[in-house]
Amino acid sequence: MKLTRFHATENGESRFEEVEVPINTPRPDSFGHTILQSGAWPSPSIRFVELPASLDQPWHHAPARQIVVVLSGVLEVGTSDNQKRRCSAGQAFIADDLTGKGHTTRVVEGPARVLFVQLPADFDFARWSG
């Protein structure tokens, strides 16, 4: 499964990249099926948030390294290289730009309800995705 991640670059800008989340760990269920799942990690916090239809945030940083799952509505996120990506209900992305210029966020269709799953400070994307 691919997720879009935006992050700060060494020169203080922000960029998108695709991260592969392997869903390859088998787990049998009690009905005889084999379920494939990703690796697990502890989360310092999980919260549900409603963003108003009028939300249009200029440059800012993510408050924490987090996976954002859009539950309803449509969000548009922009990076400093003038790229924009839209995420609608059922899609997820990784907000990981704690430094640098940051990103923009706009609710395109809303209000938008989102789920924020904070990642541990020492979360290793290379280990998780490879």
C-alpha positions in Angstrom: 0.0 0.0 0.0 1.4 3.4 -0.9 1.0 6.5 1.3 2.0 10.0 0.3 4.5 11.6 2.8 5.5 15.2 2.9 8.6 16.2 4.7 11.2 18.9 5.2 14.3 18.8 3.1 17.8 19.6 4.2 17.6 23.1 2.7 14.4 23.9 4.6 11.9 23.3 1.8 9.1 20.6 1.7 8.5 17.8 -0.7 6.1 14.9 -1.4 7.4 11.3 -1.7 5.6 8.0 -1.9 6.2 5.5 0.9 5.4 1.8 0.5 3.7 0.3 3.5 4.2 -3.5 3.3 1.1 -5.4 4.3 2.7 -8.7 4.3 2.6 -10.2 7.8 0.2 -13.0 7.8 -2.2 -13.6 10.7 -4.8 -16.3 10.8 -8.3 -15.3 12.1 -10.7 -17.6 14.0 -12.7 -18.3 10.8 -9.8 -19.9 8.9 -8.8 -16.9 6.9 -5.3 -15.4 6.6 -5.3 -11.7 7.1 -2.3 -9.7 5.9 -1.2 -6.7 8.0 1.5 -4.2 8.4 3.9 -4.0 11.3 2.5 -2.4 14.4 3.9 0.5 16.5 2.7 2.3 19.6 1.1 5.7 19.1 1.6 8.5 21.7 -1.9 9.9 20.7 -4.8 9.5 18.4 -7.5 12.1 17.9 -10.5 12.9 15.6 -10.7 16.4 14.3 -13.2 18.4 12.3 -11.8 21.0 10.0 -14.2 23.8 8.9 -15.2 24.2 5.3 -13.5 27.6 5.2 -10.1 26.3 6.4 -7.3 27.7 4.3 -4.0 27.6 6.3 -0.9 29.3 5.0 2.6 27.8 5.6 2.8 25.9 8.8 4.5 22.8 10.2 2.9 19.5 11.3 2.5 19.6 15.1 4.0 16.1 15.2 5.0 13.2 12.9 1.6 11.7 12.1 -0.5 9.7 9.8 -3.6 11.6 8.7 -6.6 9.6 7.6 -9.4 11.6 5.8 -12.7 10.3 7.0 -15.0 12.8 5.1 -14.5 15.8 3.0 -11.5 16.7 0.8 -8.2 18.2 1.8 -5.5 19.8 -0.4 -1.9 19.9 0.9 0.8 22.0 -0.8 4.6 21.8 -0.5 7.2 24.5 -1.2 8.0 23.1 -4.6 4.5 24.2 -5.7 3.1 20.7 -5.7 -0.4 20.1 -4.4 -2.1 16.8 -3.6 -5.8 16.2 -2.7 -6.9 13.6 -0.2 -10.5 12.5 0.0 -12.4 10.1 2.3 -10.6 6.8 2.7 -7.2 8.2 1.8 -4.3 8.7 4.2 -1.0 10.7 4.1 2.0 11.2 6.4 2.6 14.7 7.8 6.3 14.8 8.6 7.6 18.4 8.1 8.4 19.5 11.6 11.0 22.0 10.4 11.6 24.2 7.4 9.0 26.1 5.5 6.2 23.6 6.1 3.1 23.0 4.0 -0.3 24.6 3.3 -3.6 23.0 4.0 -7.0 23.8 2.5 -10.4 22.2 2.9 -11.7 21.8 -0.7 -14.9 20.1 0.3 -16.0 20.2 3.9 -16.2 20.3 6.7 -13.5 17.6 6.7 -13.2 15.0 9.4 -9.8 13.5 9.9 -8.1 11.0 12.2 -4.6 11.9 13.4 -2.4 9.0 14.5 0.8 10.3 16.0 4.0 8.4 15.2 6.7 7.9 17.9 9.6 10.4 17.7 12.0 7.6 16.8 9.8 6.1 14.0 12.0 4.8 11.2 10.3 4.9 7.8 13.1 2.9 6.2 12.6 0.0 8.6 8.8 0.2 8.4 8.7 0.3 4.6 11.5 -2.0 3.8 
